[in-house]
Amino acid sequence: MVQVNLTTGLHFDCSGGISILESAAKAQIALPYSCKTGRCSSCKCKVLSGQSRPLVDELGLTTEEKEDGWILSCARTAASDLLIEVEDISGFVIPTVKTLPARISSVKKLAPDVLRVTLRVPPNNILNYLPGQYVNVIGAGGVRRSYSIANAPSADGQLELHIRAVAGGVMSDYWFSEAKADDLVRINGPLGSFFLREAAGLDLVFLATGTGIAPIKAMIEAMPQLAASKLPRSVTVVWGGRAQDDIYLDVAAMPRNHVFIPVLSRASASWAGARGYVQQALLEVQPDLSKAAVYACGSDAMIHSARLAMLEAGLPSNRFYSDAFVSSAAS
Ligand SMILES: Cc1cc2nc3c(=O)[nH]c(=O)nc-3n(C[C@H](O)[C@H](O)[C@H](O)COP(=O)(O)OP(=O)(O)OC[C@H]3O[C@@H](n4cnc5c(N)ncnc54)[C@H](O)[C@@H]3O)c2cc1C
């Protein structure tokens, strides 16, 4: 049995080819994570001493990061006692993961390739979650795909999902060709660590591409419940898509005290708004990010480019949080 020690002072046993992330969970220690398939890099942490062994490819790390001692806790197990530097999220009460039956309440087209699906769970067994977290939807034949919850927790327990069509995708086929009210699926969650950290006095920045706006919408909806002493100094939301259809929510419905910037990378001539990529659009209005916290959600390409651009603009590296919508099919 080897031991993993965290710089936060916590420690847990890890052996038998079980990942560092799962070993921590067994010891009731929450570490940051998202996809659990070695692709998204939300569980990135730094080995300060000791040896670890890969269980699956760490596709979410660059060669430089690997050479620098970074690992993905979902993709590695300990080969000797380890000392690891990782964000301390032990102060958050993260709801227990459970599997529930859920019926589809409604299916609505928000854009040619985006659906809003609402799910209802048994009234005596609703899903508690932190805004920003996701669920795995388990469909026919046990197919399992991840979707962020797009609404803040509500009294009736309804869950809203924003689902983008992926060409030839197994679950996309179901959602876009078959799904209808009263269909039964199962959900497993809440999952992931993409939720709001300490925001008091900071410039809060949300960057999204496509349906990456879903968890951000949930966080924004929950913000009025923050105590006055926990409020950020400002909130800026930059939402990117290729064409106008990709900005599928009513921008005018956003809270008036937030700055909201839709940005298109392939805008038509008639588009009067921002053009280019989300990170460029943000830096045009907010060039200094030294007092900011950035939450980015969407494609891994955006997240990678945005992180580099944000750090160059003075963002402290421990205040960049992300959730990459990588393929959630098992490889
Ligand atoms: C933590 C997390 C949260 C997510 N939240 C959302 C969400 O809120 N809304 C949403 O629309 N999607 C979300 N996704 C992506 C979603 O889980 C599925 O991967 C996606 O919907 C495709 O599933 P599918 O069964 O239709 O396609 P599959 O049958 O899984 O795949 C078909 C083909 O497309 C490729 N592919 C699959 N997914 C992607 C992708 N995301 N990017 C590029 N290529 C892909 C596959 O490699 C395969 O070649 C999330 C993913 C993760 C990991």
The ligand as a Gaussian input file, in Angstrom:
#p B3LYP/6-31G(d) Opt

LIG

0 1
 C      -18.015000      16.963000     -18.504000
 C      -18.721000      17.026000     -19.838000
 C      -19.848000      17.800000     -19.976000
 C      -20.507000      17.872000     -21.186000
 N      -21.604000      18.661000     -21.298000
 C      -22.220000      18.779000     -22.491000
 C      -23.358000      19.651000     -22.633000
 O      -23.818000      20.290000     -21.678000
 N      -23.907000      19.754000     -23.855000
 C      -23.427000      19.063000     -24.950000
 O      -23.957000      19.230000     -26.053000
 N      -22.372000      18.211000     -24.841000
 C      -21.774000      18.054000     -23.637000
 N      -20.709000      17.193000     -23.518000
 C      -20.364000      16.312000     -24.667000
 C      -21.314000      15.089000     -24.619000
 O      -21.104000      14.354000     -23.432000
 C      -21.108000      14.082000     -25.761000
 O      -19.758000      13.751000     -25.885000
 C      -21.619000      14.579000     -27.075000
 O      -22.943000      14.982000     -26.946000
 C      -21.546000      13.488000     -28.148000
 O      -22.246000      12.324000     -27.753000
 P      -22.850000      11.380000     -28.873000
 O      -23.241000      10.082000     -28.246000
 O      -23.859000      12.096000     -29.673000
 O      -21.592000      11.103000     -29.853000
 P      -20.607000       9.845000     -29.791000
 O      -21.290000       8.633000     -30.326000
 O      -20.008000       9.774000     -28.444000
 O      -19.468000      10.320000     -30.789000
 C      -19.606000      10.391000     -32.210000
 C      -18.281000      10.909000     -32.799000
 O      -18.091000      12.276000     -32.449000
 C      -16.910000      12.454000     -31.648000
 N      -17.275000      13.343000     -30.521000
 C      -18.123000      13.050000     -29.522000
 N      -18.253000      14.096000     -28.671000
 C      -17.462000      15.063000     -29.137000
 C      -17.157000      16.354000     -28.693000
 N      -17.717000      16.891000     -27.586000
 N      -16.287000      17.060000     -29.426000
 C      -15.727000      16.540000     -30.545000
 N      -15.983000      15.313000     -31.009000
 C      -16.828000      14.578000     -30.329000
 C      -16.556000      11.051000     -31.153000
 O      -15.166000      10.933000     -30.915000
 C      -17.049000      10.174000     -32.260000
 O      -16.100000      10.109000     -33.303000
 C      -20.021000      17.125000     -22.316000
 C      -18.888000      16.331000     -22.171000
 C      -18.235000      16.280000     -20.957000
 C      -17.001000      15.424000     -20.830000

